[in-house]
C-alpha cells in the first residue's frame, strides 16, 4: 500500500512539474489567437513609427493575425515603454525599442517607469539607420577636414542643434566634440522637427540627425553632409564618408530600432516572434522600403539584441560622464 502511494506521489509530482511545460507548448501552438498590439513610444511620422508600421503589416501576415500599431508618445519614449512593461507577458503586447528609450533614458533618468534590460524581453533588432552630421550650406566647409579646421580656428563660433537634452542627436554631438577636440555650442530643441527647421534657416550651423529626415535637404543642396555614422557608406549618399573614414571612429554608431516584449515572455512565444520578425526582414519589399529610408535590416537573435542594448547603455554612460550631461527631473 505504501509503495503504491509512493508511486502515485511521484506521478502527481511529475505531472505537476510537466504542467508549465505543457502549458507553454500549448500557448506557442495557439499563439497568436487574437490581434497583437505594437506600441510605438513616439508620435506618428517619425523613423520609429515608419519602421514599426512597415514591419507590423508583414508581421501580421507571418503570424496570420492583425498587428495594430498604437502610438503612446511622451517623455522621450518612456511613457510608451512604461506601458509595455505593465502589460501581460503573453506576446499580445509588443513594443518598439530605440537608442533613446533603451540606451539613453536609462542612463540619464532615475525615475523611469522601467528598468533596462530586466523589464523587457528583447526579440530582435529590426533595422539600423545611419546617423548623419550636416551643416548649413552657408558654412564655408564642404568636407569634414575643412570643417574641423574652421571649428578649431574659432572655438565656440559654431553651434549644433539637437532634438533636446539627452536625445540621440545631443549625445552624438557631445561625442563628436570630445572625439574631434572641437568646441561647438549645443542648442537643444523640442524634437528633431524644429531643430531641422532652424538648421535649414541658418539659425544654427550644424545638425546631428537620423539620415532619413535630413536626406531630402542634402539632396536639395540646402544642407551639406560631412559624415555618416554607419558600418559603411550609405547607398543614398555614396560620396559621403563614414565617421570612421574621417578618423572619428568613436562617433561611427548608427541608430537602431528593435522589437521587444515585456519581461518573462514565454520561450516558445519568443521563438515564434523572433522567427516571424526575421522572415519579415528577408522580404524583398521590406528590404526595398527600408533602403529607401537609408536603413538596413538586421534581424539578430534575442541574445545578440540584448547584448547590443547593454553595449549602447554602457557607451552612453561614458558619454554622459565625459560631457557632464545631466537631466533635471
Steps between C-alpha positions, in 0.01 A plus 500: 500500500776736594684414183192582293456833677865582442473424128181704480673793673784488250253496213311799636824691560622418151173614346516825695854563382401438140192723515684832437686343208177362356331838544789677330490259206125540470535878519756499220282277284196723548690830483386736369127444529404869508636835373837625625568859608834656409572807714702777336625732777517802268260706290394387151720592206846454649751231409389272786138522387588440135705189578234371739216533248704342223587200717156473664325447169729216393525353851123465500527301177764271650302440821160492327365761740454877490780706656361838607743790544420722797692826553561589866730803482647711777793539739761398245329170432475395865117517515455243225781281630350516848165389363666200341667376819165517680333276243453125530799294379293298256624634166188705427664832588837579345697821472761685301835557668743769388834644604305771685261277694742219580848649467480861619199539731629233743825697530357849547174447690469349846119496517420301185194273526719212380848350530716382212555220418324315781147630429508392135538195279712596198369335182711640217660817369287577196701769326812713522468857378810711436538822690639800318681825567389784275580871483308789348626581153618841621774333708821529293581130523416227253662210681596396854862606470399854405243519778741381769747766390229768531375378838848481650591842365196662667398304812140565604407670174296215356183354652321170460131427534365190674156349559536588869714439805583133526384420146698284258609813312619664824705196602643476151593869500680470832682188387607686187636786711711278723619282211594789272631740765267776383290752693154535346194638678202276575155644421224260615154496341177317577531237233691450179240691296571847644873420520503417131295808412740738675798330341339542159440867584864546601415586861738223605790368296502125563254217554554141613203299376368169370572479128136474374385842623807692378552313172253702285668825606846363426377401156355849448831665594364690802704283735848358448569150632843464663484139624263213571506276806471150358715191438535602137400785272132544434378408152289817521815712540785297350737799489467578872758324719429326828629649825752216512638606162556856622681382814210523747422132551347555845214694338435229242191343662171483316159516666297183541132415520412172665209283608452413868243347730444533873721295733442125530359447153458121470787340308277333236322830430833683484632246252192534280520881504872501431467267200205697363677837533817370334291359215339843456842662467592257222200609293629683185225763529599576860869519407417741218287721725767509771765583241287795395528625858874450498449209741646151509307194628676323788304207645736382772419246773338597833832441677690713248244779526522492881878534477460791258266680740744454788788626287300811404428575866867466591609729215249772587597481866857579397387789278279647775783482751763651269272782385339548843153457355223504760123530473310690767192310619 
